[in-house]
C-alpha cells in the first residue's frame, strides 16, 4: 500500500480524495492539503475512512517541501491552480517524489496554455528517476488516452481529430462556472487556436461554431471552437495528424453573461486601482460567483466528452467516435460533487494508481498519450467513467 498527498481542496480535490479512499489496496494512506485546512477537513468528514489533512501554501516551495518530508508520500497529486504547477514540481524534485497534475502550467499574468515550462523539466525528473504525469484529468487526460487507444487499435494514421465537450447539465443559477471561475473564464475568453496542415491557426474568441448531435438523449447542441492544451501534445504524438480541433458547448445564458462581464472589464487579468488598492477584476469576480463545489446538489443532466477521429486502417478510410457520458446527479450521490469535477477527479486517481502499481512507471515528464492506453482504459470502466465507441 502506498501514500498519496493530494494538494487542492476544491471540487476536483474532493473527488480525488473520495476515489482514492475507494481503492485502499493501492492508496493506503491519504493526506489532503490546501491553503484553507477547513475545506480539507470538510471533505475528510464525508469519507468513510481516515484522511489526514494539512494546511499548505502551494506557492511556497519550502512549505511544500516541509509537508512532503513530513508525510513522505509516494506520489503528489496536484489539483491546485495551474499557476502553482512549477512550484509543486520543484518541491517534488527536491524531495524525490513522483508528480501528477490535471492541467498544464499557466502564467498568472497571461492567459496562455503551453507545455514548454513543464516539458523543460524532462531531464531533471529523468536524472532523479522520478515520473511526472501531465494532464491526467478528462480533457486533457482521458481525451489523450482515447486518442492513444484509437491509434493503437483502430488506425494506422489519424488524420483528423475533433475533441467535443458538452455539459448538458443545469444548476439553476443565473451565472456560474462548473470549475474554478478564474481558470474557466480565462480559457473561454482567449483566442481560439487549432492545428491545420502543420501549423497553428488562430481565431477570434468564440467566433467559430458548429452543431453536433450528442448521444444518449442529449441531442443537438451548438459547440464553439476553443484552444485546449491537449492539442499541443497530441499533434506531436499522433501519427499522420493533419487537423486537430477542440469544441465546447455553452448555453446562450452563459455567453450573454460573459459578454456583459467582458464589456465592463470584469474579466481582465491585469491589476487596476480601486480605492487605493490594487485588485485583479477577474479575481474579484471569482469571489462573487458561486463556488463550483456548491453546485453538486443543484446540478441535473449529463456531460458527454469524446473524440471524433478520421483516418486510415489497412489502406481504408475510417471514422471513429469514442466518448463518455457522466450523470451529474449520480456523481453527487457517489462523491458529493457534480460531473465536471467527477470527470476530472476520477482520471487523476486512475493516473496515480497506474503510477503506483507500476502500469505506468517511466522516469521523466510525460503526456498521457505517450503511455500504454490499455490499463487506463480498463480502469475507466471499473472506476465510474465507462466509455462507448462507434465506427461511423
C-alpha positions in Angstrom: 0.0 0.0 0.0 1.2 3.5 -0.9 0.8 7.0 0.4 -0.7 9.8 -1.6 -0.6 13.6 -1.0 -3.4 15.5 -2.7 -2.9 19.2 -3.0 -6.0 21.3 -3.6 -9.4 21.0 -1.8 -11.8 22.3 -4.5 -14.4 20.2 -6.3 -11.8 18.1 -8.0 -9.7 17.6 -4.9 -12.8 16.3 -3.1 -13.4 13.8 -5.9 -9.8 12.6 -5.9 -9.9 12.1 -2.2 -13.2 10.1 -2.4 -12.0 8.0 -5.2 -8.6 7.2 -3.7 -10.4 6.2 -0.5 -12.3 3.6 -2.5 -9.1 1.8 -3.5 -7.4 1.1 -0.1 -5.3 -1.7 -1.6 -3.4 1.0 -3.6 -3.8 4.2 -1.5 -3.0 3.0 2.0 -2.7 6.5 3.4 -4.2 9.7 2.1 -3.4 13.3 3.0 -5.4 16.2 1.6 -3.8 19.6 1.9 -4.8 23.1 0.9 -4.3 26.8 1.8 -7.6 26.5 3.7 -7.4 23.5 6.0 -11.1 23.7 6.9 -12.0 22.8 3.3 -9.9 19.7 3.6 -11.5 18.8 7.0 -15.0 19.2 5.4 -14.1 16.8 2.6 -12.4 14.3 5.0 -15.6 14.2 7.1 -17.6 13.0 4.1 -15.3 9.9 3.6 -15.7 6.7 5.5 -12.1 6.1 6.2 -9.3 8.1 7.9 -8.0 11.0 5.8 -5.2 13.2 7.1 -5.5 17.0 6.4 -3.0 19.8 6.4 -2.6 23.5 5.6 -0.1 24.4 2.9 0.6 27.4 0.6 1.2 25.8 -2.8 3.0 29.0 -3.9 5.6 28.4 -1.2 8.2 25.8 -2.2 9.8 25.5 1.3 6.3 24.9 2.9 5.6 22.2 0.3 9.0 20.6 0.9 8.4 20.5 4.6 4.9 19.0 4.2 6.2 16.3 1.8 9.1 15.4 4.0 6.8 15.1 7.0 4.2 12.9 5.3 6.6 11.0 2.9 4.1 10.3 0.1 4.9 8.0 -2.8 3.1 10.5 -5.2 1.9 14.1 -5.1 -1.4 14.7 -6.9 -1.6 18.4 -7.8 -5.2 19.6 -8.2 -4.4 23.1 -7.1 -4.3 26.1 -9.5 -2.4 25.8 -12.8 -0.2 28.8 -11.7 1.2 26.6 -9.0 2.3 23.6 -11.1 6.0 24.6 -11.3 6.3 25.2 -7.5 4.9 21.8 -6.8 7.1 20.1 -9.4 10.1 21.9 -7.8 9.1 20.5 -4.4 8.7 17.0 -5.8 12.2 17.2 -7.3 13.7 18.4 -4.0 12.0 15.6 -2.0 12.3 12.8 -4.6 8.6 12.1 -5.1 6.6 11.4 -8.3 4.2 14.1 -9.5 0.8 14.2 -11.3 -1.4 17.1 -12.3 -4.6 17.7 -14.3 -3.9 21.0 -16.1 -0.7 22.5 -17.6 1.1 25.4 -16.1 -0.3 28.8 -16.9 1.4 32.2 -16.0 -0.6 34.2 -13.6 -0.3 37.4 -15.7 -1.1 35.8 -19.1 -4.0 33.5 -20.2 -1.8 31.1 -22.1 -1.8 27.3 -22.3 1.6 26.0 -23.1 3.6 22.9 -22.0 7.1 24.3 -22.6 7.6 25.2 -19.0 6.8 21.7 -17.8 8.5 19.9 -20.7 11.6 21.7 -19.7 11.7 19.5 -16.5 12.2 16.3 -18.5 15.9 15.8 -17.8 15.7 16.8 -14.2 12.9 14.2 -13.5 14.7 11.6 -15.5 18.0 12.1 -13.8 16.4 11.7 -10.4 14.4 8.6 -11.5 11.1 10.4 -10.9 8.0 10.5 -13.1 5.8 13.5 -13.8 2.5 12.8 -15.5 0.9 15.8 -17.0 -2.8 16.4 -17.6 -4.4 13.4 -16.0 -7.9 14.8 -16.0 -10.6 14.3 -18.7 -9.7 17.0 -21.2 -6.8 16.9 -21.1 -6.3 13.4 -19.9 -8.9 10.8 -20.9 -9.2 12.5 -24.3 -5.5 11.9 -24.8 -5.8 8.3 -23.8 -8.8 7.9 -26.1 -6.6 9.0 -29.0 -3.7 6.7 -28.0 -6.2 3.8 -27.7 -7.6 4.6 -31.2 -4.1 4.9 -32.6 -3.0 1.5 -31.1 -6.1 -0.5 -32.0 -8.1 1.2 -34.8 -5.9 3.4 -37.1 -2.6 3.3 -38.9 -2.9 7.0 -39.2 -5.3 9.5 -37.6 -5.7 12.4 -40.0 -8.5 14.5 -38.3 -9.3 14.9 -34.6 -12.2 16.8 -33.1 -12.4 16.7 -29.3 -16.0 17.7 -28.4 -17.0 18.6 -24.8 -20.7 19.0 -23.9 -22.1 19.9 -20.5 -25.8 19.5 -20.8 -26.3 20.0 -17.1 -28.3 22.7 -15.4 -27.6 24.1 -12.0 -30.3 26.8 -12.0 -28.0 29.7 -11.2 -28.1 32.9 -13.3 -24.4 32.6 -14.0 -21.9 30.1 -12.5 -18.9 28.1 -13.7 -18.5 24.4 -13.2 -14.9 24.6 -12.3 -12.6 27.4 -11.0 -14.2 30.6 -12.3 -10.9 32.4 -12.9 -9.5 29.5 -14.9 -12.8 28.9 -16.8 -13.2 32.5 -17.9 -9.6 32.9 -18.9 -9.9 29.8 -21.0 -13.1 30.8 -22.7 -12.2 34.4 -23.5 -8.9 33.5 -25.0 -8.4 33.4 -28.8 -9.3 30.1 -30.5 -6.5 28.0 -32.0 -6.4 24.8 -34.0 -3.9 22.7 -35.9 -4.2 22.6 -39.7 -1.7 21.0 -42.1 1.4 21.6 -40.0 0.7 24.9 -38.4 -1.4 26.7 -35.8 -4.3 28.8 -37.0 -5.9 31.4 -34.7 -9.5 32.6 -34.5 -11.3 35.3 -32.6 -12.7 34.1 -29.2 -15.9 32.0 -29.7 -16.2 33.1 -33.4 -16.4 29.6 -34.8 -19.2 27.2 -34.0 -20.8 24.0 -35.2 -23.9 21.9 -34.4 -23.2 18.3 -33.1 -25.8 15.6 -32.3 -24.8 14.1 -28.9 -25.7 10.6 -27.9 -27.8 9.3 -25.0 -30.7 11.7 -25.5 -28.7 14.9 -25.2 -29.3 15.8 -28.8 -28.1 18.6 -31.0 -26.1 21.4 -29.3 -24.1 24.3 -30.6 -20.4 23.9 -30.0 -17.7 26.6 -30.1 -14.0 26.3 -31.1 -11.5 26.9 -28.3 -7.9 26.2 -27.8 -7.2 23.5 -25.3 -3.9 22.3 -24.0 -4.1 18.7 -25.1 -3.9 19.7 -28.7 -0.3 20.8 -28.2 0.9 17.4 -27.2 -1.4 15.4 -29.4 -0.2 17.0 -32.6 3.3 15.9 -31.7 2.3 12.3 -30.9 -0.4 11.2 -33.2 0.9 9.7 -36.4 -0.3 11.4 -39.6 -2.4 14.1 -37.9 -3.4 16.9 -40.3 -6.1 18.7 -38.4 -6.9 18.9 -34.7 -9.6 21.0 -33.0 -11.3 21.3 -29.7 -15.0 22.3 -29.2 -17.2 23.0 -26.2 -20.8 23.8 -25.7 -22.1 26.9 -23.9 -25.7 28.0 -23.2 -26.9 31.3 -24.5 -27.4 32.4 -20.9 -23.7 31.7 -20.1 -22.5 33.5 -23.3 -24.7 36.6 -22.7 -23.5 37.0 -19.1 -19.9 36.5 -20.2 -20.2 39.2 -22.9 -21.5 41.7 -20.4 -18.8 40.9 -17.9 -16.2 41.3 -20.7 -17.7 44.6 -21.8 -17.5 46.1 -18.3 -13.9 44.9 -17.7 -14.7 42.2 -15.1 -12.8 39.5 -16.9 -9.5 41.5 -17.0 -6.5 39.7 -15.6 -4.3 42.8 -15.0 -4.3 44.9 -11.9 -6.5 48.0 -11.6 -6.6 50.7 -8.9 -9.6 50.5 -6.6 -9.9 52.8 -3.6 -6.1 53.0 -3.2 -5.6 49.2 -3.6 -4.5 47.0 -6.5 -7.1 44.4 -7.4 -7.4 42.0 -10.4 -11.0 42.2 -11.7 -11.3 38.5 -12.6 -10.2 37.5 -9.1 -12.8 39.8 -7.5 -15.4 38.3 -9.8 -14.4 34.8 -8.7 -15.1 35.8 -5.1 -18.6 36.9 -6.1 -19.6 33.8 -8.2 -20.9 30.6 -6.7 -18.2 28.1 -5.5 -18.2 25.3 -8.1 -18.1 22.8 -5.3 -21.5 24.2 -4.1 -23.2 23.2 -7.4 -23.2 19.5 -6.8 -26.7 19.2 -5.1 -28.2 21.6 -7.6 -27.0 20.2 -11.0 -29.1 17.9 -13.1 -28.4 16.4 -16.5 -25.4 14.8 -18.2 -22.0 15.5 -19.7 -20.7 14.0 -22.9 -17.0 14.3 -23.7 -15.4 12.4 -26.6 -13.1 12.3 -29.6 -14.3 12.1 -33.2 -11.5 10.8 -35.4 -11.0 10.1 -39.1 -8.0 8.3 -40.7 -7.0 5.1 -42.4 -6.6 1.5 -41.4 -5.1 -1.1 -43.8 -5.4 1.5 -46.6 -9.1 2.1 -46.0 -10.7 5.3 -44.6 -12.3 5.0 -41.2 -14.4 7.3 -38.9 -14.5 6.6 -35.2 -16.2 8.2 -32.2 -15.3 7.4 -28.6 -17.0 9.1 -25.6 -18.1 9.0 -22.0 -21.5 10.0 -20.6 -21.5 11.2 -17.0 -24.6 12.0 -15.0 -24.5 15.0 -12.6 -26.9 13.5 -10.0 -25.2 10.1 -10.0 -21.9 11.8 -9.4 -23.3 13.7 -6.5 -24.8 10.6 -4.9 -21.4 8.9 -5.0 -18.9 11.6 -4.1 -21.0 14.7 -3.3 -19.8 16.5 -6.5 -21.2 17.5 -9.9 -20.0 15.7 -13.0 -17.4 18.3 -14.2 -15.4 17.7 -11.0 -16.1 14.0 -11.2 -14.8 13.6 -14.8 -11.6 15.4 -13.8 -11.0 13.8 -10.4 -11.6 10.1 -11.4 -8.8 10.2 -14.1 -6.5 11.9 -11.6 -7.0 9.0 -9.2 -6.5 6.4 -12.0 -3.3 8.1 -13.3 -1.9 7.9 -9.7 -3.0 4.3 -9.5 -1.3 3.5 -12.8 2.0 5.0 -11.5 1.8 3.4 -8.0 1.1 -0.1 -9.3 3.8 0.2 -12.0 1.5 0.0 -15.0 2.8 3.4 -15.9 6.3 3.9 -14.4 8.8 5.7 -16.5 11.3 8.4 -15.3 10.8 11.8 -17.0 7.9 14.1 -17.9 5.1 12.6 -19.9 1.8 13.4 -21.5 -1.0 10.8 -21.3 -1.0 9.6 -24.9 2.7 8.6 -24.6 1.9 5.7 -22.4 0.1 2.4 -22.9 -3.6 3.2 -23.0 -5.0 -0.2 -22.3 -4.7 -0.4 -18.5 -6.1 3.1 -18.1 -9.0 2.4 -20.5 -9.8 -0.7 -18.4 -9.7 1.3 -15.2 -12.1 3.9 -16.6 -14.8 1.2 -16.8 -14.1 0.0 -13.3 -14.0 3.3 -11.5 -17.0 5.2 -12.9 -16.3 6.6 -16.3 -17.3 3.9 -18.8 -16.7 4.6 -22.5 -18.5 3.9 -25.7 -17.1 3.5 -29.1 -18.8 3.8 -32.5 -17.5 3.2 -36.0 -19.2 5.6 -38.4 
